[in-house]
């Protein structure tokens, strides 16, 4: 029933392992940097400020705790930007080449909608694996360095990232259908996600800050979750709805490319 999805998951298993290992390694590297400074015993968290400045991360509202450090260093850039671009890039090559090989697809006893759904589902599997593995690594890592992070907050950061990453992948899906080649679809998708992220950062704190509501990153704030324990369930639902709409448009568009 899910043969296409299973096949794609098997195809992507080495890539999934590599991405998971890469982000887990990034998390451990950040924790190692903090642990090596010997500042985790400072209850105020002010001693961690030089470390944050060194790698270009800062906490929210002056908070420089391990939570804020990980939120900005790992999740704001690693998740919101890094994984967002990765899944947009990956989705950008899901279908682009197949649009030029319609006769091959139509020879199989599956609908084009099924092809889209199951290939997209394979990306979701990668999202879940990366999030689950890194969540465990981060939690155990913070325990190892003597500053355990709140498990529920950490779980929420990873859970709420799924709708955001689905939106990024849905953007890639649209470009995958519209692009003439997979490379063009991937590059264009990654560029759009990067552009939206930079735009949101650019208008932040300006009179035009309201425009950031047009970007997916506006609705996923790992720093707010880890530092202020702010769970915006409505934002997660909005992102999920946006992902459904965008992916549905991509699926219907792909169906319209059928040879009549």
CORUR-V911106 format. One record per backbone hydrogen bond with DSSP energy under -1.0 kcal/mol. NH is the residue of the N-H (numbers start at 1). CO is the residue of the C=O. E is the energy in kcal/mol with one decimal. If there is no record, write none. Layout:
NH|CO|E ; NH|CO|E
//
This chain:
6|2|-2.8 ; 7|3|-2.5 ; 8|4|-2.4 ; 9|5|-2.5 ; 10|6|-2.3 ; 11|7|-2.3 ; 12|8|-2.0 ; 16|12|-3.2 ; 17|13|-2.4 ; 18|14|-2.4 ; 19|15|-2.7 ; 20|16|-2.5 ; 21|17|-2.7 ; 22|18|-2.3 ; 23|19|-2.3 ; 24|20|-2.4 ; 25|21|-2.4 ; 26|22|-1.9 ; 27|23|-2.1 ; 28|24|-2.3 ; 29|25|-2.4 ; 30|26|-2.3 ; 31|27|-2.1 ; 32|28|-2.4 ; 33|29|-2.2 ; 34|30|-2.0 ; 35|31|-2.7 ; 36|32|-2.5 ; 42|39|-1.8 ; 48|45|-1.1 ; 49|46|-1.5 ; 52|48|-2.2 ; 53|49|-2.6 ; 54|50|-1.9 ; 55|51|-1.7 ; 57|52|-3.2 ; 63|60|-1.9 ; 69|65|-2.5 ; 70|66|-2.4 ; 71|67|-2.4 ; 72|68|-2.4 ; 73|69|-2.7 ; 74|70|-2.1 ; 75|70|-2.0 ; 76|71|-2.7 ; 80|75|-2.8 ; 82|77|-3.0 ; 83|78|-2.2 ; 84|79|-1.3 ; 85|81|-2.5 ; 86|82|-2.2 ; 87|83|-2.7 ; 88|84|-1.8 ; 89|85|-2.8 ; 90|86|-2.7 ; 91|87|-2.4 ; 92|88|-1.5 ; 93|90|-1.3 ; 94|91|-1.7 ; 99|95|-1.5 ; 101|98|-1.3 ; 105|101|-1.6 ; 106|102|-2.7 ; 108|105|-1.5 ; 110|108|-1.4 ; 115|111|-1.6 ; 116|112|-2.1 ; 117|113|-2.7 ; 118|114|-2.5 ; 119|115|-2.0 ; 120|116|-2.3 ; 121|117|-2.2 ; 122|118|-1.5 ; 123|119|-1.0 ; 124|120|-1.6 ; 125|121|-1.8 ; 126|122|-1.5 ; 127|123|-2.2 ; 128|124|-2.4 ; 129|125|-2.3 ; 130|126|-2.6 ; 131|127|-2.4 ; 132|128|-2.6 ; 133|129|-2.5 ; 134|130|-2.4 ; 135|131|-2.1 ; 136|132|-1.8 ; 137|133|-2.2 ; 138|134|-3.0 ; 139|135|-2.2 ; 140|136|-2.6 ; 141|137|-2.4 ; 142|138|-2.5 ; 143|139|-1.6 ; 144|140|-2.2 ; 145|141|-1.7 ; 146|143|-1.3 ; 147|142|-2.7 ; 154|150|-2.4 ; 155|151|-2.5 ; 156|152|-2.2 ; 157|153|-2.2 ; 158|154|-1.7 ; 159|155|-2.6 ; 160|156|-2.9 ; 165|161|-2.9 ; 166|162|-2.3 ; 167|163|-1.8 ; 168|164|-1.9 ; 169|165|-2.5 ; 170|166|-2.2 ; 171|167|-2.2 ; 172|168|-1.8 ; 173|169|-2.2 ; 174|170|-1.9 ; 175|171|-1.8 ; 176|172|-2.2 ; 177|173|-1.8 ; 178|174|-2.0 ; 179|175|-2.5 ; 185|181|-1.9 ; 186|182|-2.5 ; 187|183|-2.5 ; 188|184|-2.4 ; 189|185|-2.0 ; 190|186|-2.4 ; 191|187|-2.3 ; 192|188|-2.1 ; 193|189|-2.2 ; 194|190|-2.5 ; 195|191|-2.7 ; 196|192|-2.6 ; 197|193|-2.1 ; 198|194|-2.6 ; 199|195|-2.4 ; 200|196|-2.3 ; 201|197|-1.9 ; 202|198|-2.4 ; 203|199|-2.2 ; 206|203|-2.0 ; 209|206|-1.8 ; 211|208|-2.0 ; 212|209|-2.0 ; 213|210|-1.5 ; 214|211|-2.0 ; 215|212|-2.1 ; 218|215|-1.1 ; 219|216|-1.8 ; 220|217|-1.2 ; 225|221|-1.4 ; 226|222|-2.5 ; 227|223|-2.8 ; 228|224|-1.0 ; 230|224|-2.2 ; 233|231|-1.1 ; 236|232|-1.6 ; 237|233|-2.2 ; 238|234|-2.3 ; 239|235|-2.4 ; 240|236|-2.2 ; 241|237|-2.5 ; 242|238|-2.5 ; 243|239|-2.5 ; 244|240|-2.1 ; 245|241|-2.4 ; 246|242|-2.8 ; 247|243|-2.6 ; 248|244|-2.0 ; 249|245|-2.4 ; 250|246|-2.3 ; 251|247|-2.4 ; 252|248|-2.8 ; 253|249|-2.5 ; 254|250|-2.3 ; 255|251|-2.0 ; 256|252|-1.7 ; 257|254|-1.1 ; 258|255|-1.7
//
